[in-house]
Amino acid sequence: MNAGGTLTAMVSPSVIEGNLLDQEADVIVNAWNRNIIPWWLLLPQGISGAIKKRGGYQPFVELGKLGPIPLGRAVLTSAGRLPYKAIIHVAGIGMLWRSSRMSIQGSVESAMALVNQHGFASVAFPVIGAGTGGYPQADALQLMLDVFARVSSPASVAVVRYREMK
């Protein structure tokens, strides 16, 4: 039990294939950058591009107001027009658009801390660092699973390996 009397367990995520934005969850995780370059100067790519297209720019306006995000950390914004309670943005890639063990694992730890802090019942993650970050997907997924094995949370967790549904 945790301090609030809620039973928590080690996280055992479901690993699925699909589109992150099609998942039923309280919150989703956006693999973002350190927020040093203004969002409006970045070309919409990957998850962020899909969020902007479906959910609008509001989450990114909020994100811009939060300032730089330390590498491997996470922040919370609204979900814009998306059907989620919020979006957790993680700084999974560094200044040279590359992810690392530290940035991937720190991002997962920080995101799960926000999930627990805000009492979200479910969260859907992409494979952090495997897209723009250039980390091999299988290796990035294993780094994430290593973190989940040592994190406690009552939330259900899904890791979504991107597959374009036709």
N, C-alpha and C positions, 0 to 999 in steps of 0.2 A: 504494500500500500504506500501511496505517497502522503505528503503532509496534509492534503485535503481529504484523505480517507478514501480516495478513489483507487481502485485496483488498476495497476499498470503492468504491462508486460513488455518484453523485448519485442521490437518491431519485426514482423515477418511479412515483408511486402509481397504482393502479387506482382509478377512481371508479365506484362501483356504487350501485345502488338496492337497498334492503332494510332489514333490521332489524339493528342493530349486534350484538345478542346472538345472532344466528344465524350469525355469521361464524366460520370456522375460522381461528384466530390464536393465537399464544402469549399475547398480551395485548390488552386493549381499553383505549380511552381514554374516561374519563367526563368530560364537560364539567361542571365543578362550579363552586363559588363560592370566595370567599376563605377560607371555613371560619371566619368570625367568628361567625356565628349557629349555635348548636348544631344538628347535623343532625336531632335528634329534634323540633325546633320547625318544621322545614320540611315543607311538604306535598310528598309524593313527586310529582315531575313528570318528564317526558321520560325521558332515559336513566337518571338516578338512580332514578326511580320504578321503572323496569323492572328495574334491578339489584337493588333492595330486594325486589321481588316475586319474582324468580327466584333470586337469589343469597343472600338473607338480609341481615341487618344487620351481620354481622361486618366487612365492609370499611369501613362507616361508623363503627363503634366505633373501629377502628384510625385512621381518618381524623381523628376527633375528638381523639384523643390526640396527633396531630401538631401541633395548634395552627394559628394563622393561616397561610395560604399567600399569599405575595406575588402580586399580580396578574400573570398571564402565566407563572407558574411551575407546576411539576408535582411530585407526590409519588406514591409507590408503596405499595399495600396488597395484601393477599391478595385472592383472587377470591371468597371465601365459597364458596357451593355451585355457582358457575359453573365451567365446564370450562376455565378459563384459568389460566395460571401466576400471573397477577397482574392488577391493575387500576391503570392510571395515571390519577390524578385531576388535572385541570388547572384552574387558577383563570382561567377564560375570561370571567367576568363580574364587574363591580365592585359596589360597595355599592348602587348604584341599579339593579341588575339589568340593566345594559347592557354590551354588549361593545364593544370598540374595535379598531382596527387593531393597536395594541400588545398588547392582551390576547390576541387571536387568534394573532398571529404569535409572540409570546413563548410561548404555550401549546404550539404545535407544536414550536418549538425545544427547549423544556424537556422535552417528552415524548420527542422523538427522542434527546435526550441520555441519558435513562433507558433507552430501548430499547438504545442502544449500550453504555452502562455495564454493563447486566445481560446482554448478549449474547442478547437475544430475537431469534428468527429472523423473526417476523412480528408485525405490529400492525395493528389496525383502529381507525380514528378516525371519530367522527361529524363533521359539519360544525360546527366549534366556533363558537359565538356566534350561530348562526342560529335557535336555538329561543328559550329564555327570554331570551337576550341581545339579541334584537331586530334583529340585523344581517341584511340581505337575504341569502338563502342563496347566490345566485350570487356576490355580492361576498365573502362570508366564504370560500367555496370558493376563489376566486381568490387571496385573501390567503394561504390555506394552501398552494396550489400554488406561489406565489412563494417561500415558505420551503423547501418540498421541493426546489425547483430549485437551492438553494444548500447543502443539507445532504447530507453523505455518510453512508451506512450500508449494511451488507450485508443489512439486514432488508428483507423485502417489506412493502409498505405498501398498505393499502386505505383509502379514504375512502368511508364509507357515507352516502349521502343517504337519509334515512328514508323508507320507504314501508311502510305497514301491509300485510302480506301477508294476504289473505283466503282 
